[in-house]
């Protein structure tokens, strides 16, 4: 049975989440604070995390960073739950590694659908090969580190996901809609521009190796060594 952890300090919301998830066939467990949550993570890893941003001890964004920077938890999908509905806050959360971002108040049945959608994507979105490469670019998928010509390149979580998907499908054109679905997974205004901004930033960080990322006009992007 799929284990889901809910980190939420509002007792009424936490109890609703746990009850509905359990009734929907999942095994859900609620936590009021980051301290309690991390204690349980040390004992057993979940398959998905619902994470509030405003918590009494540690900010949810800090928890997200810790999860994504820890080898044992970096691949666990995270859905942020928050009253902060500003578009920039949403983009910040997604760029920090969140798989979805749900603002309060939310429809509980819609949330369950989003949980199922994120679980479906996470089951086949991440390449399982220990290493991916294209030309002078090398990705260690275990440590989530990227190198170009032997020098480490520091990427954001979303930049890393984009590059991993492109290199895992080396030689094939990946459509814009497919990249948006695989990396962001939700619809929000201005998302097409967000993809372009991330590709541009990725190219800047890769330096000379940016030449491997090709723009296929009106379709999407492709990584190729034939440049």
BELJO-V485206 format. One record per pair of residues at least 24 apart in sequence whose C-alpha atoms are under 10 Angstrom apart, sorted by the first residue. I is the first residue (numbers start at 1). J is the second residue. Records with the same first field share a line. If there is no record, write none. Layout:
I=J ; J
This chain:
1=25 ; 26 ; 27 ; 28 ; 47
2=26 ; 27 ; 28 ; 46 ; 47 ; 48 ; 119
3=27 ; 28 ; 29 ; 44 ; 45 ; 46 ; 47 ; 48 ; 49
4=28 ; 29 ; 30 ; 45 ; 46 ; 47 ; 48 ; 49 ; 50 ; 78 ; 115
5=29 ; 30 ; 31 ; 37 ; 40 ; 41 ; 45 ; 46 ; 47 ; 48 ; 49 ; 50 ; 51 ; 78
6=30 ; 31 ; 32 ; 37 ; 48 ; 49 ; 50 ; 51 ; 52 ; 79 ; 81
7=31 ; 32 ; 33 ; 34 ; 36 ; 37 ; 49 ; 50 ; 51 ; 52 ; 53 ; 55 ; 60 ; 80 ; 81
8=32 ; 33 ; 34 ; 37 ; 50 ; 51 ; 52 ; 53 ; 54 ; 55 ; 56 ; 60 ; 81 ; 82
9=33 ; 34 ; 51 ; 52 ; 53 ; 54 ; 55 ; 56 ; 57
10=52 ; 54 ; 55
13=104 ; 105 ; 108
14=50 ; 52
16=108
17=50 ; 108 ; 111 ; 112
20=108 ; 109 ; 111 ; 112
21=108 ; 109 ; 111 ; 112 ; 115
24=109 ; 112
32=56 ; 57
33=57 ; 58 ; 59 ; 60
34=58 ; 59 ; 60 ; 62 ; 63
37=63
38=63 ; 67
41=72 ; 73
42=72
45=72 ; 73 ; 76
46=73 ; 76 ; 77
47=73 ; 75 ; 76 ; 77 ; 78 ; 119 ; 122 ; 123
48=75 ; 76 ; 77 ; 78 ; 79 ; 99 ; 115 ; 116 ; 118 ; 119 ; 122
49=76 ; 77 ; 78 ; 79 ; 80 ; 98 ; 99 ; 115
50=77 ; 78 ; 79 ; 80 ; 81 ; 98 ; 100 ; 101 ; 102 ; 115
51=78 ; 79 ; 80 ; 81 ; 82 ; 98 ; 101 ; 102
52=79 ; 80 ; 81 ; 82 ; 83 ; 101 ; 102 ; 103
53=80 ; 81 ; 82 ; 83 ; 84 ; 93
54=81 ; 82 ; 83 ; 84
60=93
61=92 ; 93 ; 96 ; 97 ; 98
62=96
64=93 ; 96 ; 97 ; 98
65=93 ; 96 ; 97 ; 98 ; 157
67=97
68=96 ; 97 ; 98 ; 144 ; 157
69=97 ; 143 ; 144 ; 157
70=143 ; 144
71=142 ; 143 ; 144
72=142 ; 143
74=142 ; 143 ; 144 ; 157
75=122 ; 126 ; 142 ; 144
76=119 ; 122
77=115 ; 118 ; 119 ; 121 ; 122 ; 123
78=115 ; 118 ; 119
79=111 ; 114 ; 115 ; 118
81=105 ; 106 ; 111
82=106
87=188 ; 189 ; 190
90=188
91=184 ; 188 ; 191 ; 194
94=157 ; 158 ; 183 ; 184 ; 185 ; 186
95=156 ; 157 ; 158 ; 159 ; 183 ; 184 ; 198
96=156 ; 157 ; 158
97=156 ; 157 ; 158 ; 159 ; 160 ; 161 ; 183 ; 184
98=157 ; 158 ; 183 ; 184
99=158 ; 182 ; 183 ; 184 ; 185 ; 186
100=184 ; 185 ; 186 ; 187
101=184 ; 185 ; 186
114=185 ; 186
117=185 ; 186
118=182 ; 184 ; 185 ; 186
121=181 ; 182 ; 183 ; 185
122=182
124=182
125=161 ; 164 ; 165 ; 182 ; 183
126=161 ; 164 ; 165 ; 168 ; 182
127=161 ; 164 ; 165 ; 167 ; 168 ; 169
128=168
129=168
131=164 ; 168
132=163 ; 164 ; 165 ; 167 ; 168 ; 170
133=164 ; 167 ; 168 ; 170 ; 225
134=166 ; 167 ; 168 ; 170 ; 171 ; 209 ; 212 ; 213 ; 223 ; 224 ; 225 ; 226
135=209 ; 211 ; 212 ; 223 ; 224 ; 225 ; 226 ; 227
136=206 ; 208 ; 209 ; 212 ; 225
137=163 ; 167 ; 206 ; 209 ; 210 ; 212
138=164 ; 167
139=163 ; 164 ; 167 ; 168
140=164
146=206
147=206
148=205 ; 206 ; 207 ; 208 ; 209 ; 210
149=206 ; 208 ; 209
151=206
152=206
153=202 ; 205 ; 206 ; 207
154=202 ; 205 ; 206
155=201 ; 202 ; 205 ; 206
156=198 ; 201 ; 202
157=183
158=183 ; 184 ; 195 ; 198 ; 199 ; 202
159=183 ; 195 ; 198 ; 199 ; 200 ; 201 ; 202 ; 203 ; 205
160=198 ; 202
162=195 ; 198 ; 199 ; 202
163=199 ; 202 ; 203 ; 213 ; 223
165=222 ; 223
166=213 ; 221 ; 222 ; 223 ; 224
167=212 ; 213 ; 222 ; 223 ; 224
168=223
169=222 ; 223 ; 224
170=212 ; 213 ; 222 ; 223 ; 224 ; 225
171=214 ; 221 ; 222 ; 223 ; 224 ; 225 ; 226
172=221 ; 222 ; 223 ; 224
173=214 ; 215 ; 216 ; 219 ; 220 ; 221 ; 222 ; 223 ; 224
174=215 ; 216 ; 219 ; 220 ; 221 ; 222 ; 223
175=216 ; 218 ; 219 ; 220 ; 221 ; 222
176=216 ; 218 ; 219 ; 220 ; 221
177=219 ; 220
178=220
179=220 ; 221
196=220
